[in-house]
Amino acid sequence: MRRTAILTLVALVAIDLHAQLRLPKIFGDSMVLQRNAPIRIWGWASPDEPVAVQFHQQKRSVKANATGDWEAVLAPEPAGGPYQLQVKGKTTIQLQGILLGDIWVCSGQSNMEMPVSGWGKVLNAEAEIANASYPAIRLFTVEKDVQGLPAKDVKSGAWQTCSPQTIPPFSAVGYFLGGRCINNYMFPLV
């Protein structure tokens, strides 16, 4: 009897933790949202939980469905920032330093994996790293995670602002694409 009570308690705690308001890992401080396109914010919460999303000067309220999925779509906005995003349900998530700009998805194999400096090294790597102060370039690397079916979330990752400290392990091809696109306009890089 005692064992059954303990197992029931553990299951209830696990269900409660799973139902906590949360966003996909691609959402985070210093992230980039696509400019001039509808702004999609989504995540998970308790079934039927009301969720309020506030970004820049926009607000939208939605309700999680029976499985806890929710999505709020905000109107397109031009390039700019930094802004804050607040998502509020039973708990509140607050994200800072968000930019609106262009997102470049860089995908490939070893050509995309080669870092500015690490297991490989670009020509004049030390000078490139020392001069890598581009706060409008934001970096996000998706960790490898082989799946048989599409995943609802990435395994891990965090947005970083391009700086001499953050650029060495980042994709050299991605970095040079972003650096060449800056040209007095925000072209953040994913």
N, C-alpha and C positions, 0 to 999 in steps of 0.2 A: 504494500500500500504506500509506504513512504517513497519507494523507488518510483512509482507511478506519479506521485505528487511532484517529485523533483523533476522528472522528465517533462511533465506538463508545464511546469514553471519555466524550464529552459526553452521549451518550444514557444511559449508566449513571449518571452523576452526576445527570441530570435525574430518572431513575426513583428514585434513592435520596432525593433531596430531596422528591419527591412522596410517598414512603412514610413520611416523618417523622411521628411522633405529633403530631396537631393537633386543635384544637377549632374549631367554627364561630366566626365573628367576633362573634356575639351573646353568646358567653361571654367574660367578662373581669373584671378587678378591679372591685369595687363593683357588680357585677350584682345583679339581683333574680331569685329563683326563686319560683314560685307556692307559696304556703302551702297546707296541707291537701290536697295533690294529689300523686300519684306524681311524684318528681323524676327527670326524664329527662336524662341526660348522654350525649352522643354525639359522635362525631368520626371521624377517619380515622387509620390506622396502616399498617404493613406487613401484607400478607396473613398471616393466622394468628398475628399478634403478640398475646401476652397483655397485657391492659390492666387495671390496678387503679385503682379510683376510691374516694377517701375524702372524705367530706363530713360535717362536724359529728361525730356519733358513729357514722356508718354506713360500712361498707366493702363493696365489691362487686367481684368479679373477673369479667372477660369475655374473650372472644377475638375479634379481628377476623376477619371472614369472608374469603373468597377474593379479594374486591376491596378489602379494607382497611377496610370500614365496620364500626363497632362501636357498641353502645349499652348503657348500664347504667341500670337503673331502680331507684331507691332508694325507701324507704317515705316516705309523706307526713309532714311535720313542721309544727308551728304557726309562726305569725309569730315572728321573732326574728333574732338576729344581732348583730353581724357574725360571720361564719364564714369558714373557709378551705376551698378545694377543691383536692385534689391528684389529678392523673391521671398514672399512671406506667406506662410501657411501656419501650421501649429508652431513652427520655429521660423527663424529668419536667416536668410543667406545674403550677405552683402559682399559684392565684388567691386574692386577699385581699379582705376587707371585703364579703363577700356577705351580702345580707339575704334573708329569707323574708318575703313579704308578698303583696299583690295587685298584679297586673300589669294595667295599663290600656293597651290598644293604641288609639292615636288615629290615625285614618286619614281622609283627605279630600283636597281640592284646596287652593285658595288660602286657604280658611278655616282649615285646619290648618297651612298653611305660614307664615301671618303670625307673625313673631317678637314676643317681648315688646318688643324694640327692635332696629331694623335698617332694612329697607326699609319697614316699617310700624312703628307705635308705639302701644301701648295707652295709655289714659287714665292719667295719673299714672305713666308708665313709670319715671321716675327714682326715685320713692318705692317702687314695686313691686320694682325691682331692688335697691335698698339694703336692703330687708327680706326678700330671698329666701334666708333661711337655714333651709332645711328638709332636714337631712341624711338624713331617712327617704325623701325623694323622690329617686329616681335617674332619670336622663335618658338615653335612647338614641335617636338619630335614624338611621334607615335611609337611606342615600344612594340617590337615584334610580338605577335600573338596569333599563331596559326589556328584558325577555326574552320570547322566544317560547314558552318552556316553563318550568315551575317550576325555580328555581335551588336548588342544594344549600346555598348560603351567601349571605349578604348581601355587597354589594360592599365596604362598609367601615362603620365606626362604633366608638364607644367609650363605655362607661358613664361618666357623670359624676354627682357628688353635687351636688344643687341648692344653689347659692350665688350671691351677687351677681356673681361672676366667670363662672359658667357659664350663667346664665339668659337673658341678653339675646338670643342667637340662637335660643333654643328656642321651640317652638310656644306662642303665648299661650294658646290654648284648652287645650292639654295642661297647661300650667303652672297655670292657674286651676282646672282640674278636680282636679289633684293637691293643690294648696294647700288647697282646700275640703274634701277628703276626709281630711286628716291627723287631725284631731279625736282626739288621744290614742290613735291606732291607726296601725299602719304600713300605708299604702297607697302603696307606691312606684309610680312612673309610668314606662311605656315610651313 
